[in-house]
């Protein structure tokens, strides 16, 4: 039973890292970083949450500029918030399910910083 509780705690912490992405990712990362029994799964999701937050902020700056391009730019600018929300919810679900899902590009970088 203790093993199950530990796993569910890890899953919950990993999912919580995505809630406020950069903020909760940093908090959870530093909580785990200095422990002698670091939980790699939690640290991976914390770092990936930080990087996802940075990517969404950067794209939130770039996408409105792209939105000035007729038709294709408008479609991208319209769909971006929905895509960002979908990725955010998907990552919360994957982390809570106990899966170490690697986002394209971001996941590889997150792996390096654990």
Secondary structure, DSSP 4 states (H G I P E B T S, - for coil): -HHHHHHHHHHHHHHHHTTTTHHHHHHHHHHHHT-TT--HHHHHHHHHHHHHHHHHHHHHHHHHHHTTSTTHHHHHHHHHHHHHHHHHHHHHHHHHTT--PPPTTHHHHHHHT-
